[in-house]
């Protein structure tokens, strides 16, 4: 049993604790120290992932409070690898570190020798601070993690010591920091240097990972998070298709080749089997360098802490049941909708269609970005029977105006009027028409209840008909026929002569004579001028460019139906439209230069990807010769402006 053993300092490697112990114990050789601490003379002094910790803990002085798991979590680098490896591999690695004598742990975690630092590193300012607080320096765990180039506490670069973790003579020996660290002038980071800031963020994320315990996730959780964030930034569809060429271009613009080389994360952008593609396709199918994941997480705009707090599953329109937004129902804005069908589109956002049992059906383009979005209706597909019944009841109440009906049902005036006419409700809403409608409804209900048949006497039917005419003397034949449909049809089938003799007189309407014919020649000239003016107005409008299509041009001046019905009579207008309509490449070029002007006004020099995203140019459009040439001109303009 070991008589004494120093307590670890904050964030100190177990290797550093053992090195301080061997300095105090003054062993004659490194093999003696290895034998007493770990039970083997041939054991390598592992800096990052020591093994056979069970032997060390069992031989610590009596009364100690240390366990194998505590040492692994607080004084080794395993927490750095834990989130990015399958749970079973981490479990096996812990067993190896506790009881194994063979260094199989590196193979389990997919660690290669080229990923490990060759020299132990230190922060000059941390060394000064440690000497003031503890009287000696020590090896900080964070500073030895692969990819850490800076100290996130003091914002300075790390320095290499003369203690090697790979040299054959030194790999068996525990080398303390006080033996090899010399006073060094710190090299400060530059706030304006992008690469320095990226190194600082990497170090900060790794420091956070080292402070976590049992941070284990499944490969589906990683993939769901990656695909959702990629889709939000336009690098993938919400259904899971990734635009790898665009992603690769943006990623290599975000991280320079030099940065990737400095942290041993070289990326072959010409291959579809590189590490970036692999961690997106199947994040934990095989062991990956944790730095690869951290680089992707930061590229997507997150740090490690925020990324791992994201939900494991993403519901683009929230989790059901969803809200019914039918103002006419008694469950308005209540979560009663059980049906939600999501439709995905290539290059566009998904659309969800919500169907309630009250018949109200609406859709919305997503995904929902805030809690307020669930109250929005993008497109109303069906109002449903509950809404129509409520409209009928309100319409037949003469004390309620149409505007008030519209406000109560959550629609505009024209919508109320349209559906009222479609339902056959009386219009205009005069007192006579409302009385006629209500009476006919009552009579029709009576007819349905009584099941009128031929056995009913003609006198009863004649009497009802005469009562209707007497009660509504101003009603026309058509109104009476519509409102008293059952009674009229019975009389027509069984007593037509009497019915024809007791119908109201016909009301004839005559067209005024002398109405001038349309002068199509003048109309054609006027419409040609209007079409050209409409196209000019659309083309010069502020904001995002509008595609000059026949529909857009004619819709603005309200001649779509006229042109469709009388196209042969308007040759000049048709010719003007053919000249003004834009092709897809022409519209794409106009969007490109609009985006270029926006960046110039904002005094921003965009990357190629940023320019294409703002102009909404798809890969197929970018490949068109005309568009490709204009993109090169725009990028050349930005380069000349910057110089």
C-alpha positions as CSV (number, residue, x, y, z in Angstrom):
1,X,0.0,0.0,0.0
2,X,1.1,3.5,-0.8
3,X,1.9,5.5,2.4
4,X,0.9,8.9,1.0
5,X,-0.5,10.2,-2.3
6,X,-1.0,13.9,-3.3
7,X,-4.5,15.2,-3.9
8,X,-5.2,16.3,-7.4
9,X,-5.3,20.0,-8.2
10,X,-8.3,21.5,-10.2
11,X,-8.4,20.0,-13.7
12,X,-5.2,18.1,-13.1
13,X,-4.3,15.0,-15.1
14,X,-3.8,11.8,-13.2
15,X,-0.5,11.6,-15.0
16,X,0.5,14.9,-13.4
17,X,-0.5,13.7,-9.9
18,X,1.6,10.6,-10.4
19,X,4.5,12.7,-11.6
20,X,4.4,14.9,-8.6
21,X,4.3,11.8,-6.4
22,X,7.3,10.2,-8.1
23,X,9.3,13.4,-7.6
24,X,8.5,13.3,-3.9
25,X,9.1,9.6,-3.5
26,X,12.4,9.8,-5.5
27,X,12.1,6.3,-7.1
28,X,15.4,5.0,-8.5
29,X,13.7,4.3,-11.9
30,X,10.4,4.7,-13.8
31,X,9.7,1.0,-13.6
32,X,9.7,1.1,-9.9
33,X,7.1,3.8,-9.9
34,X,4.9,2.0,-12.4
35,X,5.1,-1.2,-10.3
36,X,4.0,0.5,-7.1
37,X,1.3,2.6,-8.7
38,X,-0.2,0.3,-11.3
39,X,1.2,-3.1,-10.6
40,X,3.3,-3.4,-13.8
41,X,6.9,-2.5,-14.6
42,X,6.3,-2.5,-18.3
43,X,3.3,-0.1,-18.3
44,X,3.5,3.0,-20.4
45,X,2.9,6.3,-18.4
46,X,-0.3,7.2,-20.2
47,X,-1.1,10.9,-20.3
48,X,-4.7,10.8,-21.5
49,X,-6.3,7.3,-20.8
50,X,-4.5,5.4,-18.0
51,X,-5.4,1.8,-17.4
52,X,-5.5,-0.6,-14.3
53,X,-6.8,2.2,-12.1
54,X,-8.4,-0.4,-9.8
55,X,-4.9,-1.4,-8.6
56,X,-4.0,2.2,-7.9
57,X,-7.2,2.9,-5.9
58,X,-6.8,-0.3,-3.9
59,X,-3.3,0.7,-2.8
60,X,-4.0,4.4,-1.9
61,X,-3.6,5.4,1.7
62,X,-6.3,4.3,4.1
63,X,-9.2,6.7,4.5
64,X,-9.0,8.1,1.0
65,X,-12.3,9.0,-0.8
66,X,-11.3,8.3,-4.4
67,X,-13.0,5.8,-6.7
68,X,-12.1,4.6,-10.2
69,X,-15.0,6.4,-11.8
70,X,-14.2,9.6,-10.0
71,X,-10.6,9.6,-11.3
72,X,-11.8,8.7,-14.8
73,X,-14.3,11.6,-14.8
74,X,-12.1,14.3,-13.2
75,X,-8.5,13.4,-14.1
76,X,-8.5,11.7,-17.5
77,X,-9.6,12.6,-21.0
78,X,-12.4,10.0,-21.4
79,X,-15.2,12.7,-20.9
80,X,-13.9,14.3,-24.1
81,X,-14.7,11.2,-26.1
82,X,-17.8,10.0,-24.2
83,X,-20.6,11.9,-26.1
84,X,-19.3,10.9,-29.5
85,X,-18.9,7.1,-29.0
86,X,-21.6,4.4,-28.7
87,X,-22.6,3.7,-25.1
88,X,-21.3,0.1,-25.2
89,X,-17.8,1.3,-26.3
90,X,-17.7,3.8,-23.5
91,X,-18.7,1.1,-21.0
92,X,-16.0,-1.2,-22.3
93,X,-13.4,1.6,-22.2
94,X,-14.3,2.3,-18.5
95,X,-13.7,-1.4,-17.7
96,X,-10.4,-1.3,-19.5
97,X,-9.3,1.7,-17.6
98,X,-10.3,0.1,-14.3
99,X,-8.9,-3.4,-14.6
100,X,-7.1,-4.0,-17.9
101,X,-3.4,-4.3,-18.4
102,X,-3.6,-4.0,-22.2
103,X,-4.1,-0.6,-23.9
104,X,-7.0,-1.7,-26.1
105,X,-8.9,1.4,-25.2
106,X,-7.5,3.4,-28.0
107,X,-8.8,1.0,-30.6
108,X,-12.3,1.0,-28.9
109,X,-12.5,4.8,-29.1
110,X,-11.0,5.0,-32.6
111,X,-8.0,7.1,-31.5
112,X,-5.0,7.2,-33.8
113,X,-1.6,8.2,-32.8
114,X,-1.5,11.1,-35.3
115,X,-4.5,12.7,-33.4
116,X,-2.5,12.9,-30.2
117,X,-0.2,15.8,-29.3
118,X,3.5,14.9,-29.3
119,X,4.5,17.2,-26.5
120,X,2.9,18.1,-23.2
121,X,1.5,21.7,-23.4
122,X,1.0,24.5,-20.9
123,X,-0.3,28.0,-20.6
124,X,2.3,30.5,-19.3
125,X,-0.2,32.5,-17.3
126,X,-1.8,29.3,-15.8
127,X,1.8,28.3,-14.7
128,X,2.2,31.7,-12.9
129,X,-1.2,31.4,-11.3
130,X,-0.6,27.8,-10.1
131,X,2.7,28.8,-8.5
132,X,1.0,31.5,-6.6
133,X,-1.9,29.4,-5.5
134,X,-0.3,25.9,-5.0
135,X,3.4,26.6,-4.9
136,X,4.1,24.5,-8.1
137,X,2.8,24.2,-11.6
138,X,1.0,21.0,-12.9
139,X,-0.3,19.5,-16.2
140,X,-3.8,20.8,-16.9
141,X,-6.1,18.2,-18.4
142,X,-7.6,20.7,-20.9
143,X,-4.2,21.7,-22.3
144,X,-3.5,18.1,-23.3
145,X,-6.7,17.5,-25.3
146,X,-6.0,17.0,-29.1
147,X,-7.1,20.2,-30.9
148,X,-6.6,22.6,-28.0
149,X,-4.3,25.3,-29.1
150,X,-5.2,28.1,-26.7
151,X,-6.1,28.7,-23.1
152,X,-9.7,29.8,-22.9
153,X,-9.2,31.3,-19.4
154,X,-6.3,33.7,-20.3
155,X,-6.8,34.0,-24.1
156,X,-3.2,33.1,-24.9
157,X,-1.6,30.4,-27.0
158,X,-0.4,27.2,-25.4
159,X,3.3,26.5,-25.4
160,X,5.0,23.1,-25.9
161,X,7.2,21.7,-23.2
162,X,10.2,19.5,-23.6
163,X,8.3,16.5,-22.2
164,X,7.3,14.2,-25.0
165,X,4.5,11.7,-24.8
166,X,5.8,9.7,-27.8
167,X,9.5,9.4,-27.4
168,X,10.5,5.9,-26.4
169,X,12.7,7.0,-23.6
170,X,10.2,9.3,-22.0
171,X,6.9,7.4,-22.5
172,X,7.7,5.1,-19.5
173,X,8.4,8.0,-17.2
174,X,6.1,10.4,-15.3
175,X,7.5,13.9,-15.9
176,X,6.3,16.6,-13.7
177,X,5.6,20.1,-15.0
178,X,8.0,21.7,-12.5
179,X,10.9,19.7,-14.0
180,X,10.5,20.9,-17.7
181,X,8.4,24.1,-17.8
182,X,10.5,27.2,-18.2
183,X,9.4,30.8,-18.0
184,X,7.8,31.8,-21.3
185,X,6.5,35.1,-22.6
186,X,2.7,34.5,-23.3
187,X,1.5,35.0,-26.9
188,X,-1.8,36.9,-26.8
189,X,-4.7,36.1,-29.1
190,X,-6.0,38.7,-31.5
191,X,-9.7,39.5,-31.2
192,X,-9.9,40.5,-34.9
193,X,-8.2,37.3,-36.1
194,X,-11.0,34.8,-37.2
195,X,-8.7,31.8,-36.7
196,X,-7.8,32.8,-33.2
197,X,-11.5,33.1,-32.3
198,X,-12.2,29.7,-33.7
199,X,-9.4,28.1,-31.7
200,X,-10.9,29.8,-28.6
201,X,-14.3,28.5,-29.2
202,X,-13.0,24.9,-29.7
203,X,-11.1,25.1,-26.4
204,X,-14.2,26.5,-24.7
205,X,-16.3,23.6,-26.0
206,X,-13.8,21.0,-24.9
207,X,-13.5,22.6,-21.4
208,X,-17.3,22.2,-21.1
209,X,-17.2,18.6,-22.3
210,X,-14.6,17.7,-19.7
211,X,-16.8,19.0,-16.9
212,X,-19.8,16.8,-17.9
213,X,-20.5,13.3,-16.5
214,X,-21.9,10.4,-18.6
215,X,-23.0,12.6,-21.5
216,X,-24.1,9.8,-23.7
217,X,-26.5,10.0,-26.8
218,X,-27.7,7.7,-29.5
219,X,-26.7,8.1,-33.2
220,X,-30.4,9.0,-34.0
221,X,-30.2,11.9,-31.6
222,X,-27.1,13.3,-33.3
223,X,-28.5,12.8,-36.8
224,X,-31.8,14.4,-35.9
225,X,-30.0,17.5,-34.5
226,X,-27.6,17.8,-37.5
227,X,-30.3,17.4,-40.1
228,X,-32.6,19.9,-38.4
229,X,-29.9,22.6,-38.1
230,X,-28.7,21.9,-41.7
231,X,-32.3,22.3,-43.0
232,X,-32.8,25.6,-41.1
233,X,-29.7,27.0,-42.8
234,X,-30.7,25.7,-46.3
235,X,-28.1,22.9,-46.5
236,X,-30.7,20.2,-46.4
237,X,-34.4,19.5,-46.8
238,X,-36.6,18.9,-43.8
239,X,-37.1,15.4,-45.1
240,X,-33.4,14.6,-44.7
241,X,-31.8,15.2,-48.1
242,X,-28.5,17.0,-47.7
243,X,-27.1,19.3,-50.4
244,X,-23.5,18.1,-50.0
245,X,-21.8,20.2,-52.7
246,X,-23.3,23.4,-51.2
247,X,-22.5,22.3,-47.7
248,X,-18.9,21.4,-48.5
249,X,-18.4,24.7,-50.2
250,X,-19.7,26.7,-47.2
251,X,-17.8,24.5,-44.7
252,X,-14.4,25.0,-46.4
253,X,-15.1,28.8,-46.6
254,X,-15.9,28.8,-42.9
255,X,-12.7,26.9,-41.9
256,X,-9.5,27.6,-43.8
257,X,-7.3,24.8,-44.8
258,X,-4.6,26.0,-42.4
259,X,-7.0,25.8,-39.4
260,X,-7.9,22.2,-40.2
261,X,-4.3,21.3,-40.7
262,X,-3.3,22.9,-37.3
263,X,-5.8,20.6,-35.4
264,X,-5.2,17.5,-37.6
265,X,-8.6,17.6,-39.2
266,X,-7.7,17.7,-42.9
267,X,-10.8,17.4,-45.1
268,X,-10.8,16.1,-48.7
269,X,-13.5,18.3,-50.2
270,X,-13.4,16.4,-53.5
271,X,-14.5,13.1,-51.9
272,X,-18.0,12.2,-50.8
273,X,-16.5,9.8,-48.3
274,X,-14.7,12.3,-46.0
275,X,-15.3,12.7,-42.3
276,X,-17.8,15.5,-42.6
277,X,-20.1,13.4,-44.8
278,X,-19.7,10.4,-42.6
279,X,-20.7,12.1,-39.3
280,X,-23.8,13.5,-41.0
281,X,-24.8,10.2,-42.7
282,X,-24.3,8.0,-39.6
283,X,-22.8,10.0,-36.7
284,X,-21.9,7.1,-34.3
285,X,-21.7,4.1,-36.6
286,X,-18.0,4.1,-36.1
287,X,-15.7,6.0,-33.8
288,X,-15.0,9.6,-35.0
289,X,-12.6,12.2,-33.8
290,X,-14.6,14.4,-31.4
291,X,-13.1,17.4,-33.0
292,X,-14.9,16.6,-36.2
293,X,-18.2,16.9,-34.4
294,X,-17.2,20.1,-32.6
295,X,-16.2,21.7,-35.9
296,X,-19.6,20.9,-37.5
297,X,-21.5,22.1,-34.4
298,X,-19.8,25.4,-34.4
299,X,-20.3,25.7,-38.2
300,X,-24.0,25.3,-37.6
301,X,-23.9,28.3,-35.1
302,X,-24.0,26.4,-31.8
303,X,-21.6,25.7,-29.0
304,X,-21.4,22.3,-27.4
305,X,-23.5,23.2,-24.4
306,X,-26.4,24.6,-26.4
307,X,-26.2,21.8,-29.0
308,X,-26.6,19.0,-26.4
309,X,-29.6,20.8,-24.9
310,X,-31.5,20.6,-28.2
311,X,-34.4,18.1,-28.2
312,X,-33.6,14.6,-29.4
313,X,-36.6,14.8,-31.8
314,X,-37.9,17.8,-33.7
315,X,-41.6,18.4,-34.3
316,X,-41.8,20.8,-37.2
317,X,-45.3,22.0,-36.2
318,X,-45.2,21.0,-32.5
319,X,-46.5,17.9,-30.9
320,X,-50.1,16.9,-31.3
321,X,-52.9,17.4,-30.6
322,X,-53.0,20.7,-32.4
323,X,-55.2,23.8,-32.2
324,X,-58.5,24.1,-34.0
325,X,-58.8,27.7,-35.3
326,X,-62.5,27.6,-36.2
327,X,-64.0,30.7,-34.6
328,X,-67.5,29.2,-35.0
329,X,-66.8,26.1,-32.9
330,X,-67.0,25.7,-29.2
331,X,-63.4,24.4,-29.1
332,X,-61.8,27.4,-30.7
333,X,-58.0,27.5,-30.0
334,X,-58.2,24.3,-28.1
335,X,-55.9,21.3,-28.8
336,X,-58.4,18.9,-30.3
337,X,-57.0,18.4,-33.8
338,X,-55.7,14.8,-34.1
339,X,-54.9,14.8,-37.8
340,X,-51.8,16.6,-39.2
341,X,-50.4,15.7,-42.6
342,X,-46.9,17.1,-43.4
343,X,-45.9,17.5,-47.1
344,X,-42.3,18.0,-48.0
345,X,-41.1,19.9,-51.1
346,X,-37.7,20.0,-52.7
347,X,-36.0,23.4,-52.0
348,X,-39.0,24.7,-50.1
349,X,-40.3,24.6,-46.5
350,X,-42.7,21.9,-45.4
351,X,-46.4,22.4,-45.3
352,X,-48.7,20.9,-42.7
353,X,-52.5,20.4,-43.2
354,X,-54.6,20.2,-40.0
355,X,-58.1,18.6,-40.1
356,X,-60.5,18.9,-37.3
357,X,-63.6,16.8,-36.6
358,X,-65.7,20.0,-37.0
359,X,-64.8,20.0,-40.7
360,X,-62.4,23.0,-40.4
361,X,-59.2,22.3,-42.4
362,X,-56.3,24.6,-42.8
363,X,-52.6,24.5,-43.7
364,X,-49.5,26.4,-42.7
365,X,-45.9,26.5,-44.1
366,X,-43.4,25.7,-41.4
367,X,-41.6,24.9,-39.4
368,X,-43.0,26.8,-36.4
369,X,-40.3,29.1,-35.1
370,X,-42.2,30.4,-32.0
371,X,-45.2,29.6,-29.9
372,X,-47.2,32.3,-31.7
373,X,-46.9,30.4,-35.0
374,X,-49.4,27.7,-33.9
375,X,-52.1,30.3,-34.0
376,X,-51.5,31.2,-37.7
377,X,-53.4,30.0,-40.7
378,X,-51.5,30.0,-44.0
379,X,-54.2,28.7,-46.2
380,X,-57.8,27.8,-45.4
381,X,-58.9,24.7,-47.2
382,X,-62.4,24.0,-45.8
383,X,-64.6,25.8,-43.3
384,X,-66.6,22.7,-42.4
385,X,-70.2,22.1,-41.4
386,X,-70.0,23.8,-38.0
387,X,-68.8,27.0,-39.5
388,X,-71.5,26.9,-42.3
389,X,-74.3,26.2,-39.8
390,X,-73.1,29.2,-37.7
391,X,-73.1,31.4,-40.8
392,X,-76.6,30.4,-41.7
393,X,-77.9,31.2,-38.2
394,X,-76.2,34.6,-38.1
395,X,-77.3,35.4,-41.7
396,X,-81.0,34.8,-40.9
397,X,-80.8,37.3,-38.0
398,X,-81.7,40.7,-39.5
399,X,-80.3,42.5,-36.4
400,X,-76.7,41.4,-37.2
401,X,-74.9,43.1,-40.0
402,X,-72.6,41.3,-42.5
403,X,-69.6,43.1,-41.2
404,X,-70.4,41.8,-37.7
405,X,-70.9,38.3,-39.0
406,X,-67.5,38.5,-40.7
407,X,-65.8,39.7,-37.5
408,X,-67.4,36.9,-35.5
409,X,-66.4,34.2,-38.0
410,X,-62.9,35.6,-38.5
411,X,-63.2,36.3,-42.2
412,X,-63.8,39.3,-44.5
413,X,-67.0,40.7,-45.9
414,X,-66.6,39.1,-49.3
415,X,-66.1,35.6,-47.8
416,X,-69.3,35.8,-45.9
417,X,-71.3,36.9,-48.9
418,X,-69.7,34.2,-51.1
419,X,-70.6,31.4,-48.8
420,X,-74.1,32.7,-48.1
421,X,-74.8,32.7,-51.9
422,X,-73.3,29.2,-52.2
423,X,-75.6,28.0,-49.5
424,X,-78.6,29.5,-51.2
425,X,-79.3,32.0,-48.4
426,X,-81.5,34.9,-49.4
427,X,-79.7,37.9,-50.8
428,X,-80.1,40.8,-50.5
429,X,-81.0,40.4,-46.8
430,X,-84.3,42.3,-47.1
431,X,-87.1,41.5,-44.7
432,X,-89.2,40.0,-47.4
433,X,-86.5,37.6,-48.6
434,X,-85.7,36.5,-45.0
435,X,-89.4,35.8,-44.3
436,X,-89.7,33.9,-47.6
437,X,-86.7,31.8,-46.7
438,X,-87.8,31.0,-43.2
439,X,-91.3,30.2,-44.3
440,X,-90.1,27.9,-47.0
441,X,-87.8,26.2,-44.5
442,X,-90.8,25.7,-42.2
443,X,-92.9,24.4,-45.0
444,X,-90.2,22.1,-46.3
445,X,-89.7,20.7,-42.8
446,X,-93.5,20.2,-42.6
447,X,-93.4,18.5,-46.0
448,X,-90.6,16.2,-44.9
449,X,-92.3,15.3,-41.7
450,X,-95.7,14.7,-43.3
451,X,-94.2,12.7,-46.2
452,X,-96.5,14.2,-48.8
453,X,-97.7,11.6,-51.3
454,X,-100.4,11.4,-54.0
455,X,-102.9,10.2,-51.5
456,X,-102.9,13.7,-50.0
457,X,-105.9,15.6,-51.4
458,X,-105.4,18.2,-54.1
459,X,-107.5,20.6,-52.1
460,X,-104.9,20.7,-49.3
461,X,-102.0,21.3,-51.7
462,X,-104.0,24.0,-53.6
463,X,-104.9,25.6,-50.3
464,X,-101.2,25.8,-49.2
465,X,-100.2,27.2,-52.6
466,X,-102.8,29.9,-52.5
467,X,-101.8,30.8,-48.9
468,X,-98.2,31.2,-50.0
469,X,-99.2,33.5,-52.9
470,X,-101.5,35.5,-50.7
471,X,-98.9,35.9,-48.0
472,X,-96.1,36.9,-50.4
473,X,-97.9,38.7,-53.3
474,X,-94.6,40.4,-54.5
475,X,-92.7,37.1,-54.9
476,X,-91.9,36.0,-58.4
477,X,-92.4,32.5,-59.9
478,X,-88.8,31.6,-59.4
479,X,-88.8,32.6,-55.7
480,X,-92.0,30.6,-55.0
481,X,-90.7,27.6,-56.9
482,X,-87.4,27.7,-55.0
483,X,-88.8,28.3,-51.5
484,X,-91.7,25.9,-51.7
485,X,-90.0,23.3,-53.8
486,X,-91.8,20.2,-52.5
487,X,-95.2,21.7,-52.8
488,X,-94.5,23.1,-56.3
489,X,-93.2,19.8,-57.6
490,X,-96.2,17.9,-56.3
491,X,-98.6,20.2,-57.9
492,X,-96.6,20.2,-61.1
493,X,-96.7,16.4,-61.3
494,X,-100.3,15.9,-60.2
495,X,-102.2,19.2,-60.9
496,X,-100.2,21.1,-63.5
497,X,-103.1,22.8,-65.2
498,X,-104.4,24.3,-62.0
499,X,-100.9,25.3,-61.0
500,X,-100.2,27.1,-64.3
501,X,-103.4,29.0,-63.9
502,X,-102.5,30.2,-60.4
503,X,-98.9,31.2,-60.9
504,X,-97.8,34.9,-60.6
505,X,-97.5,36.8,-63.9
506,X,-94.1,36.5,-65.5
507,X,-91.6,39.3,-65.1
508,X,-89.8,40.1,-68.4
509,X,-86.7,42.1,-68.7
510,X,-85.6,43.8,-72.0
511,X,-82.2,44.9,-73.0
512,X,-81.7,48.5,-73.9
513,X,-81.3,49.1,-77.6
514,X,-78.5,51.1,-79.1
515,X,-75.7,49.9,-76.9
516,X,-72.4,50.5,-78.6
517,X,-70.2,47.4,-79.6
518,X,-66.7,47.0,-78.2
519,X,-64.0,48.6,-80.3
520,X,-61.4,45.8,-80.1
521,X,-58.8,47.7,-82.0
522,X,-58.7,50.6,-79.5
523,X,-59.1,48.1,-76.6
524,X,-56.0,46.2,-77.9
525,X,-53.9,49.4,-78.1
526,X,-55.0,50.5,-74.6
527,X,-54.3,47.1,-73.1
528,X,-50.8,46.9,-74.8
529,X,-49.9,50.1,-73.1
530,X,-51.3,48.9,-69.8
531,X,-49.4,45.6,-70.1
532,X,-46.1,47.3,-70.7
533,X,-46.7,49.7,-67.8
534,X,-47.6,46.8,-65.5
535,X,-44.4,45.0,-66.4
536,X,-42.3,48.1,-65.9
537,X,-44.0,48.7,-62.5
538,X,-43.3,45.1,-61.4
539,X,-39.7,45.1,-62.6
540,X,-38.9,48.4,-60.9
541,X,-40.8,47.6,-57.6
542,X,-38.8,47.8,-54.4
543,X,-37.9,44.7,-52.4
544,X,-37.4,41.2,-53.7
545,X,-37.8,40.9,-57.5
546,X,-41.1,39.6,-58.9
547,X,-41.0,37.1,-61.8
548,X,-42.4,38.7,-64.9
549,X,-44.9,36.0,-65.9
550,X,-48.1,36.4,-67.9
551,X,-50.1,35.8,-64.8
552,X,-48.2,38.4,-62.7
553,X,-48.5,41.1,-65.4
554,X,-52.2,40.5,-66.3
555,X,-53.3,40.0,-62.7
556,X,-51.9,43.4,-61.7
557,X,-54.2,45.2,-64.2
558,X,-57.1,42.7,-63.9
559,X,-57.3,41.4,-67.5
560,X,-56.6,37.7,-67.0
561,X,-60.1,36.5,-67.9
562,X,-60.5,39.1,-70.6
563,X,-57.3,38.0,-72.3
564,X,-58.2,34.3,-71.9
565,X,-61.6,34.8,-73.5
566,X,-60.7,37.2,-76.3
567,X,-57.0,36.4,-77.1
568,X,-57.7,36.3,-80.8
569,X,-59.0,39.9,-80.7
570,X,-56.0,41.3,-78.9
571,X,-52.9,40.5,-81.0
572,X,-50.8,43.6,-79.9
573,X,-51.4,42.7,-76.2
574,X,-50.5,39.1,-76.7
575,X,-47.3,40.1,-78.6
576,X,-46.3,42.6,-75.9
577,X,-46.8,39.9,-73.2
578,X,-44.6,37.4,-75.1
579,X,-41.8,40.1,-75.3
580,X,-42.0,41.0,-71.6
581,X,-42.2,37.6,-70.0
582,X,-39.0,36.5,-68.4
583,X,-37.3,33.1,-68.8
584,X,-36.1,31.3,-65.7
585,X,-32.4,32.2,-66.3
586,X,-33.3,35.9,-66.9
587,X,-35.3,36.0,-63.6
588,X,-32.4,34.2,-61.8
589,X,-29.9,36.8,-63.1
590,X,-32.2,39.6,-61.9
591,X,-32.4,38.1,-58.4
592,X,-28.6,37.7,-58.4
593,X,-28.0,41.4,-59.1
594,X,-30.6,42.4,-56.6
595,X,-28.8,40.3,-53.9
596,X,-25.5,41.9,-55.0
597,X,-26.8,45.4,-54.7
598,X,-28.2,44.6,-51.2
599,X,-24.8,43.4,-50.0
600,X,-23.1,46.5,-51.5
601,X,-25.5,48.8,-49.7
602,X,-24.9,46.9,-46.5
603,X,-21.1,47.1,-47.0
604,X,-20.8,43.3,-46.8
605,X,-18.5,41.2,-48.9
606,X,-20.4,37.9,-49.1
607,X,-19.0,34.4,-49.9
608,X,-20.3,32.6,-52.9
609,X,-22.6,30.5,-50.8
610,X,-24.1,33.6,-49.0
611,X,-24.7,35.3,-52.4
612,X,-26.5,32.2,-53.8
613,X,-28.6,31.7,-50.7
614,X,-29.8,35.3,-50.6
615,X,-30.6,35.2,-54.3
616,X,-32.4,31.8,-53.8
617,X,-30.5,30.1,-56.6
618,X,-30.8,26.3,-56.7
619,X,-27.9,24.1,-57.9
620,X,-29.6,23.4,-61.2
621,X,-30.1,27.1,-61.8
622,X,-26.5,27.9,-60.9
623,X,-25.3,25.4,-63.5
624,X,-27.0,27.4,-66.4
625,X,-24.3,29.1,-68.5
626,X,-25.9,32.6,-68.4
627,X,-26.4,32.4,-64.6
628,X,-22.9,31.1,-64.0
629,X,-21.3,33.9,-66.0
630,X,-23.2,36.5,-64.1
631,X,-22.2,35.0,-60.7
632,X,-18.6,35.2,-61.7
633,X,-19.1,38.9,-62.6
634,X,-20.8,39.6,-59.3
635,X,-18.0,37.9,-57.3
636,X,-15.4,39.7,-59.3
637,X,-17.1,43.0,-58.5
638,X,-16.9,42.3,-54.8
639,X,-13.2,41.4,-55.0
640,X,-12.5,44.7,-56.8
641,X,-14.6,46.7,-54.3
642,X,-12.6,45.2,-51.3
643,X,-9.3,45.9,-52.9
